[in-house]
Amino acid sequence: MATKITTKKPLFGNNRSHALNATRRQQKPNLQTVTLENGIKVRLSARELRTINKISDK
């Protein structure tokens, strides 16, 4: 089981039709399950994964 690190949550809003009907929708974060170098499985967002890769390449 991967440990969830991120604090990101879905964003909520409305879908709007041409008749201006509003129905609730949500945009879910892009969560990825990754195994780090030390063998720990973590679940984090794609942006956080890019940041970790950028730091570890230095």
PDB file of N, CA, C and O in Angstrom:
ATOM      1  N   MET A   1       0.837  -1.184   0.000  1.00  0.00           N
ATOM      2  CA  MET A   1       0.000   0.000   0.000  1.00  0.00           C
ATOM      3  C   MET A   1       0.878   1.243   0.000  1.00  0.00           C
ATOM      4  O   MET A   1       1.806   1.357   0.801  1.00  0.00           O
ATOM      5  N   ALA A   2       0.587   2.152  -0.884  1.00  0.00           N
ATOM      6  CA  ALA A   2       1.370   3.378  -1.001  1.00  0.00           C
ATOM      7  C   ALA A   2       0.910   4.406   0.029  1.00  0.00           C
ATOM      8  O   ALA A   2      -0.281   4.531   0.315  1.00  0.00           O
ATOM      9  N   THR A   3       1.870   5.130   0.575  1.00  0.00           N
ATOM     10  CA  THR A   3       1.575   6.179   1.534  1.00  0.00           C
ATOM     11  C   THR A   3       1.221   7.452   0.788  1.00  0.00           C
ATOM     12  O   THR A   3       1.946   7.866  -0.116  1.00  0.00           O
ATOM     13  N   LYS A   4       0.113   8.075   1.159  1.00  0.00           N
ATOM     14  CA  LYS A   4      -0.307   9.312   0.507  1.00  0.00           C
ATOM     15  C   LYS A   4       0.404  10.481   1.169  1.00  0.00           C
ATOM     16  O   LYS A   4       0.250  10.700   2.371  1.00  0.00           O
ATOM     17  N   ILE A   5       1.182  11.232   0.399  1.00  0.00           N
ATOM     18  CA  ILE A   5       1.957  12.351   0.930  1.00  0.00           C
ATOM     19  C   ILE A   5       1.248  13.680   0.650  1.00  0.00           C
ATOM     20  O   ILE A   5       1.218  14.567   1.504  1.00  0.00           O
ATOM     21  N   THR A   6       0.694  13.805  -0.518  1.00  0.00           N
ATOM     22  CA  THR A   6       0.159  15.089  -0.965  1.00  0.00           C
ATOM     23  C   THR A   6      -1.074  15.500  -0.173  1.00  0.00           C
ATOM     24  O   THR A   6      -1.773  14.657   0.389  1.00  0.00           O
ATOM     25  N   THR A   7      -1.335  16.802  -0.135  1.00  0.00           N
ATOM     26  CA  THR A   7      -2.536  17.323   0.510  1.00  0.00           C
ATOM     27  C   THR A   7      -3.536  17.824  -0.518  1.00  0.00           C
ATOM     28  O   THR A   7      -4.523  18.471  -0.168  1.00  0.00           O
ATOM     29  N   LYS A   8      -3.281  17.525  -1.793  1.00  0.00           N
ATOM     30  CA  LYS A   8      -4.166  18.007  -2.844  1.00  0.00           C
ATOM     31  C   LYS A   8      -5.505  17.294  -2.781  1.00  0.00           C
ATOM     32  O   LYS A   8      -5.571  16.101  -2.484  1.00  0.00           O
ATOM     33  N   LYS A   9      -6.581  18.040  -3.063  1.00  0.00           N
ATOM     34  CA  LYS A   9      -7.931  17.502  -3.056  1.00  0.00           C
ATOM     35  C   LYS A   9      -8.623  17.923  -4.344  1.00  0.00           C
ATOM     36  O   LYS A   9      -8.144  18.831  -5.023  1.00  0.00           O
ATOM     37  N   PRO A  10      -9.735  17.288  -4.699  1.00  0.00           N
ATOM     38  CA  PRO A  10     -10.438  17.665  -5.921  1.00  0.00           C
ATOM     39  C   PRO A  10     -10.958  19.102  -5.870  1.00  0.00           C
ATOM     40  O   PRO A  10     -11.328  19.611  -4.812  1.00  0.00           O
ATOM     41  N   LEU A  11     -10.975  19.739  -7.038  1.00  0.00           N
ATOM     42  CA  LEU A  11     -11.599  21.053  -7.184  1.00  0.00           C
ATOM     43  C   LEU A  11     -13.033  20.849  -7.650  1.00  0.00           C
ATOM     44  O   LEU A  11     -13.300  19.963  -8.463  1.00  0.00           O
ATOM     45  N   PHE A  12     -13.955  21.657  -7.146  1.00  0.00           N
ATOM     46  CA  PHE A  12     -15.359  21.524  -7.510  1.00  0.00           C
ATOM     47  C   PHE A  12     -15.813  22.758  -8.253  1.00  0.00           C
ATOM     48  O   PHE A  12     -15.357  23.868  -7.977  1.00  0.00           O
ATOM     49  N   GLY A  13     -16.717  22.557  -9.198  1.00  0.00           N
ATOM     50  CA  GLY A  13     -17.278  23.659  -9.971  1.00  0.00           C
ATOM     51  C   GLY A  13     -18.535  23.197 -10.666  1.00  0.00           C
ATOM     52  O   GLY A  13     -19.124  22.185 -10.288  1.00  0.00           O
ATOM     53  N   ASN A  14     -18.947  23.927 -11.676  1.00  0.00           N
ATOM     54  CA  ASN A  14     -20.151  23.603 -12.415  1.00  0.00           C
ATOM     55  C   ASN A  14     -19.844  23.359 -13.881  1.00  0.00           C
ATOM     56  O   ASN A  14     -19.005  24.042 -14.469  1.00  0.00           O
ATOM     57  N   ASN A  15     -20.529  22.376 -14.474  1.00  0.00           N
ATOM     58  CA  ASN A  15     -20.612  22.282 -15.922  1.00  0.00           C
ATOM     59  C   ASN A  15     -21.740  23.202 -16.349  1.00  0.00           C
ATOM     60  O   ASN A  15     -22.800  23.216 -15.722  1.00  0.00           O
ATOM     61  N   ARG A  16     -21.527  23.970 -17.405  1.00  0.00           N
ATOM     62  CA  ARG A  16     -22.556  24.883 -17.892  1.00  0.00           C
ATOM     63  C   ARG A  16     -22.930  24.493 -19.312  1.00  0.00           C
ATOM     64  O   ARG A  16     -22.069  24.417 -20.189  1.00  0.00           O
ATOM     65  N   SER A  17     -24.217  24.246 -19.538  1.00  0.00           N
ATOM     66  CA  SER A  17     -24.705  23.944 -20.874  1.00  0.00           C
ATOM     67  C   SER A  17     -25.033  25.252 -21.597  1.00  0.00           C
ATOM     68  O   SER A  17     -24.949  26.335 -21.018  1.00  0.00           O
ATOM     69  N   HIS A  18     -25.411  25.128 -22.880  1.00  0.00           N
ATOM     70  CA  HIS A  18     -25.807  26.324 -23.633  1.00  0.00           C
ATOM     71  C   HIS A  18     -27.058  26.955 -23.031  1.00  0.00           C
ATOM     72  O   HIS A  18     -27.264  28.164 -23.145  1.00  0.00           O
ATOM     73  N   ALA A  19     -27.892  26.140 -22.390  1.00  0.00           N
ATOM     74  CA  ALA A  19     -29.095  26.651 -21.734  1.00  0.00           C
ATOM     75  C   ALA A  19     -28.796  27.148 -20.317  1.00  0.00           C
ATOM     76  O   ALA A  19     -29.715  27.473 -19.565  1.00  0.00           O
ATOM     77  N   LEU A  20     -27.518  27.208 -19.957  1.00  0.00           N
ATOM     78  CA  LEU A  20     -27.036  27.675 -18.660  1.00  0.00           C
ATOM     79  C   LEU A  20     -27.500  26.795 -17.507  1.00  0.00           C
ATOM     80  O   LEU A  20     -27.629  27.273 -16.380  1.00  0.00           O
ATOM     81  N   ASN A  21     -27.753  25.505 -17.774  1.00  0.00           N
ATOM     82  CA  ASN A  21     -27.995  24.565 -16.686  1.00  0.00           C
ATOM     83  C   ASN A  21     -26.673  24.304 -15.989  1.00  0.00           C
ATOM     84  O   ASN A  21     -25.638  24.164 -16.641  1.00  0.00           O
ATOM     85  N   ALA A  22     -26.705  24.238 -14.663  1.00  0.00           N
ATOM     86  CA  ALA A  22     -25.493  24.009 -13.885  1.00  0.00           C
ATOM     87  C   ALA A  22     -25.557  22.628 -13.238  1.00  0.00           C
ATOM     88  O   ALA A  22     -26.488  22.329 -12.491  1.00  0.00           O
ATOM     89  N   THR A  23     -24.572  21.793 -13.526  1.00  0.00           N
ATOM     90  CA  THR A  23     -24.448  20.498 -12.856  1.00  0.00           C
ATOM     91  C   THR A  23     -23.067  20.442 -12.228  1.00  0.00           C
ATOM     92  O   THR A  23     -22.085  20.876 -12.831  1.00  0.00           O
ATOM     93  N   ARG A  24     -22.993  19.903 -11.011  1.00  0.00           N
ATOM     94  CA  ARG A  24     -21.737  19.878 -10.284  1.00  0.00           C
ATOM     95  C   ARG A  24     -20.738  18.936 -10.952  1.00  0.00           C
ATOM     96  O   ARG A  24     -21.110  17.874 -11.451  1.00  0.00           O
ATOM     97  N   ARG A  25     -19.481  19.333 -10.955  1.00  0.00           N
ATOM     98  CA  ARG A  25     -18.418  18.510 -11.500  1.00  0.00           C
ATOM     99  C   ARG A  25     -17.212  18.641 -10.584  1.00  0.00           C
ATOM    100  O   ARG A  25     -17.150  19.553  -9.760  1.00  0.00           O
ATOM    101  N   GLN A  26     -16.253  17.730 -10.726  1.00  0.00           N
ATOM    102  CA  GLN A  26     -15.025  17.844  -9.961  1.00  0.00           C
ATOM    103  C   GLN A  26     -13.829  17.517 -10.838  1.00  0.00           C
ATOM    104  O   GLN A  26     -13.894  16.654 -11.713  1.00  0.00           O
ATOM    105  N   GLN A  27     -12.737  18.224 -10.586  1.00  0.00           N
ATOM    106  CA  GLN A  27     -11.465  17.962 -11.244  1.00  0.00           C
ATOM    107  C   GLN A  27     -10.568  17.299 -10.220  1.00  0.00           C
ATOM    108  O   GLN A  27     -10.220  17.905  -9.206  1.00  0.00           O
ATOM    109  N   LYS A  28     -10.190  16.053 -10.481  1.00  0.00           N
ATOM    110  CA  LYS A  28      -9.373  15.304  -9.529  1.00  0.00           C
ATOM    111  C   LYS A  28      -7.895  15.552  -9.792  1.00  0.00           C
ATOM    112  O   LYS A  28      -7.498  15.741 -10.942  1.00  0.00           O
ATOM    113  N   PRO A  29      -7.069  15.554  -8.741  1.00  0.00           N
ATOM    114  CA  PRO A  29      -5.631  15.752  -8.934  1.00  0.00           C
ATOM    115  C   PRO A  29      -5.011  14.543  -9.628  1.00  0.00           C
ATOM    116  O   PRO A  29      -5.524  13.428  -9.532  1.00  0.00           O
ATOM    117  N   ASN A  30      -3.911  14.776 -10.321  1.00  0.00           N
ATOM    118  CA  ASN A  30      -3.219  13.737 -11.068  1.00  0.00           C
ATOM    119  C   ASN A  30      -2.265  13.013 -10.112  1.00  0.00           C
ATOM    120  O   ASN A  30      -1.080  13.340 -10.043  1.00  0.00           O
ATOM    121  N   LEU A  31      -2.791  12.025  -9.374  1.00  0.00           N
ATOM    122  CA  LEU A  31      -1.996  11.304  -8.381  1.00  0.00           C
ATOM    123  C   LEU A  31      -1.313  10.103  -9.024  1.00  0.00           C
ATOM    124  O   LEU A  31      -1.927   9.362  -9.793  1.00  0.00           O
ATOM    125  N   GLN A  32      -0.040   9.920  -8.700  1.00  0.00           N
ATOM    126  CA  GLN A  32       0.756   8.827  -9.239  1.00  0.00           C
ATOM    127  C   GLN A  32       1.342   8.030  -8.074  1.00  0.00           C
ATOM    128  O   GLN A  32       1.712   8.595  -7.044  1.00  0.00           O
ATOM    129  N   THR A  33       1.422   6.705  -8.252  1.00  0.00           N
ATOM    130  CA  THR A  33       2.090   5.848  -7.269  1.00  0.00           C
ATOM    131  C   THR A  33       3.498   5.586  -7.760  1.00  0.00           C
ATOM    132  O   THR A  33       3.696   5.083  -8.866  1.00  0.00           O
ATOM    133  N   VAL A  34       4.486   5.932  -6.927  1.00  0.00           N
ATOM    134  CA  VAL A  34       5.893   5.861  -7.322  1.00  0.00           C
ATOM    135  C   VAL A  34       6.672   5.159  -6.227  1.00  0.00           C
ATOM    136  O   VAL A  34       6.388   5.333  -5.042  1.00  0.00           O
ATOM    137  N   THR A  35       7.659   4.363  -6.631  1.00  0.00           N
ATOM    138  CA  THR A  35       8.591   3.765  -5.677  1.00  0.00           C
ATOM    139  C   THR A  35       9.861   4.597  -5.667  1.00  0.00           C
ATOM    140  O   THR A  35      10.504   4.768  -6.703  1.00  0.00           O
ATOM    141  N   LEU A  36      10.227   5.115  -4.502  1.00  0.00           N
ATOM    142  CA  LEU A  36      11.425   5.946  -4.376  1.00  0.00           C
ATOM    143  C   LEU A  36      12.670   5.067  -4.324  1.00  0.00           C
ATOM    144  O   LEU A  36      12.575   3.840  -4.304  1.00  0.00           O
ATOM    145  N   GLU A  37      13.854   5.714  -4.302  1.00  0.00           N
ATOM    146  CA  GLU A  37      15.123   4.972  -4.333  1.00  0.00           C
ATOM    147  C   GLU A  37      15.284   4.028  -3.150  1.00  0.00           C
ATOM    148  O   GLU A  37      15.913   2.977  -3.275  1.00  0.00           O
ATOM    149  N   ASN A  38      14.715   4.400  -1.994  1.00  0.00           N
ATOM    150  CA  ASN A  38      14.875   3.580  -0.802  1.00  0.00           C
ATOM    151  C   ASN A  38      13.803   2.492  -0.692  1.00  0.00           C
ATOM    152  O   ASN A  38      13.700   1.843   0.349  1.00  0.00           O
ATOM    153  N   GLY A  39      13.002   2.279  -1.745  1.00  0.00           N
ATOM    154  CA  GLY A  39      12.022   1.198  -1.784  1.00  0.00           C
ATOM    155  C   GLY A  39      10.680   1.525  -1.176  1.00  0.00           C
ATOM    156  O   GLY A  39       9.848   0.631  -1.024  1.00  0.00           O
ATOM    157  N   ILE A  40      10.439   2.779  -0.820  1.00  0.00           N
ATOM    158  CA  ILE A  40       9.165   3.176  -0.223  1.00  0.00           C
ATOM    159  C   ILE A  40       8.205   3.576  -1.340  1.00  0.00           C
ATOM    160  O   ILE A  40       8.566   4.347  -2.229  1.00  0.00           O
ATOM    161  N   LYS A  41       6.972   3.046  -1.291  1.00  0.00           N
ATOM    162  CA  LYS A  41       5.954   3.430  -2.260  1.00  0.00           C
ATOM    163  C   LYS A  41       5.192   4.627  -1.715  1.00  0.00           C
ATOM    164  O   LYS A  41       4.709   4.607  -0.584  1.00  0.00           O
ATOM    165  N   VAL A  42       5.090   5.671  -2.533  1.00  0.00           N
ATOM    166  CA  VAL A  42       4.366   6.875  -2.134  1.00  0.00           C
ATOM    167  C   VAL A  42       3.385   7.253  -3.230  1.00  0.00           C
ATOM    168  O   VAL A  42       3.561   6.896  -4.395  1.00  0.00           O
ATOM    169  N   ARG A  43       2.348   7.981  -2.834  1.00  0.00           N
ATOM    170  CA  ARG A  43       1.344   8.453  -3.788  1.00  0.00           C
ATOM    171  C   ARG A  43       1.373   9.970  -3.743  1.00  0.00           C
ATOM    172  O   ARG A  43       1.026  10.574  -2.728  1.00  0.00           O
ATOM    173  N   LEU A  44       1.792  10.591  -4.856  1.00  0.00           N
ATOM    174  CA  LEU A  44       1.890  12.037  -4.900  1.00  0.00           C
ATOM    175  C   LEU A  44       1.459  12.544  -6.259  1.00  0.00           C
ATOM    176  O   LEU A  44       1.259  11.766  -7.192  1.00  0.00           O
ATOM    177  N   SER A  45       1.319  13.852  -6.363  1.00  0.00           N
ATOM    178  CA  SER A  45       0.837  14.438  -7.604  1.00  0.00           C
ATOM    179  C   SER A  45       1.953  14.478  -8.647  1.00  0.00           C
ATOM    180  O   SER A  45       3.133  14.385  -8.308  1.00  0.00           O
ATOM    181  N   ALA A  46       1.576  14.615  -9.899  1.00  0.00           N
ATOM    182  CA  ALA A  46       2.544  14.636 -10.990  1.00  0.00           C
ATOM    183  C   ALA A  46       3.492  15.823 -10.859  1.00  0.00           C
ATOM    184  O   ALA A  46       4.675  15.701 -11.175  1.00  0.00           O
ATOM    185  N   ARG A  47       3.000  16.954 -10.405  1.00  0.00           N
ATOM    186  CA  ARG A  47       3.851  18.129 -10.232  1.00  0.00           C
ATOM    187  C   ARG A  47       4.880  17.890  -9.130  1.00  0.00           C
ATOM    188  O   ARG A  47       6.043  18.265  -9.278  1.00  0.00           O
ATOM    189  N   GLU A  48       4.465  17.272  -8.032  1.00  0.00           N
ATOM    190  CA  GLU A  48       5.406  16.975  -6.956  1.00  0.00           C
ATOM    191  C   GLU A  48       6.451  15.961  -7.422  1.00  0.00           C
ATOM    192  O   GLU A  48       7.613  16.040  -7.023  1.00  0.00           O
ATOM    193  N   LEU A  49       6.045  15.019  -8.258  1.00  0.00           N
ATOM    194  CA  LEU A  49       6.977  14.037  -8.802  1.00  0.00           C
ATOM    195  C   LEU A  49       8.026  14.716  -9.675  1.00  0.00           C
ATOM    196  O   LEU A  49       9.203  14.359  -9.621  1.00  0.00           O
ATOM    197  N   ARG A  50       7.610  15.689 -10.477  1.00  0.00           N
ATOM    198  CA  ARG A  50       8.554  16.441 -11.302  1.00  0.00           C
ATOM    199  C   ARG A  50       9.556  17.180 -10.435  1.00  0.00           C
ATOM    200  O   ARG A  50      10.742  17.231 -10.760  1.00  0.00           O
ATOM    201  N   THR A  51       9.087  17.754  -9.332  1.00  0.00           N
ATOM    202  CA  THR A  51       9.971  18.493  -8.425  1.00  0.00           C
ATOM    203  C   THR A  51      10.986  17.548  -7.787  1.00  0.00           C
ATOM    204  O   THR A  51      12.166  17.882  -7.690  1.00  0.00           O
ATOM    205  N   ILE A  52      10.536  16.375  -7.353  1.00  0.00           N
ATOM    206  CA  ILE A  52      11.447  15.393  -6.757  1.00  0.00           C
ATOM    207  C   ILE A  52      12.490  14.940  -7.770  1.00  0.00           C
ATOM    208  O   ILE A  52      13.667  14.816  -7.430  1.00  0.00           O
ATOM    209  N   ASN A  53      12.073  14.690  -9.013  1.00  0.00           N
ATOM    210  CA  ASN A  53      13.015  14.287 -10.056  1.00  0.00           C
ATOM    211  C   ASN A  53      14.026  15.384 -10.352  1.00  0.00           C
ATOM    212  O   ASN A  53      15.198  15.103 -10.601  1.00  0.00           O
ATOM    213  N   LYS A  54      13.571  16.636 -10.325  1.00  0.00           N
ATOM    214  CA  LYS A  54      14.458  17.767 -10.584  1.00  0.00           C
ATOM    215  C   LYS A  54      15.513  17.890  -9.491  1.00  0.00           C
ATOM    216  O   LYS A  54      16.681  18.149  -9.781  1.00  0.00           O
ATOM    217  N   ILE A  55      15.109  17.706  -8.242  1.00  0.00           N
ATOM    218  CA  ILE A  55      16.039  17.828  -7.121  1.00  0.00           C
ATOM    219  C   ILE A  55      17.014  16.666  -7.099  1.00  0.00           C
ATOM    220  O   ILE A  55      18.198  16.853  -6.817  1.00  0.00           O
ATOM    221  N   SER A  56      16.523  15.453  -7.395  1.00  0.00           N
ATOM    222  CA  SER A  56      17.391  14.267  -7.304  1.00  0.00           C
ATOM    223  C   SER A  56      18.390  14.203  -8.468  1.00  0.00           C
ATOM    224  O   SER A  56      19.401  13.510  -8.357  1.00  0.00           O
ATOM    225  N   ASP A  57      18.136  14.906  -9.579  1.00  0.00           N
ATOM    226  CA  ASP A  57      19.079  14.896 -10.709  1.00  0.00           C
ATOM    227  C   ASP A  57      20.311  15.744 -10.439  1.00  0.00           C
ATOM    228  O   ASP A  57      21.330  15.584 -11.112  1.00  0.00           O
ATOM    229  N   LYS A  58      20.235  16.639  -9.471  1.00  0.00           N
ATOM    230  CA  LYS A  58      21.373  17.537  -9.198  1.00  0.00           C
ATOM    231  C   LYS A  58      22.487  16.819  -8.490  1.00  0.00           C
ATOM    232  O   LYS A  58      23.516  17.423  -8.186  1.00  0.00           O
TER     233      LYS A  58
END
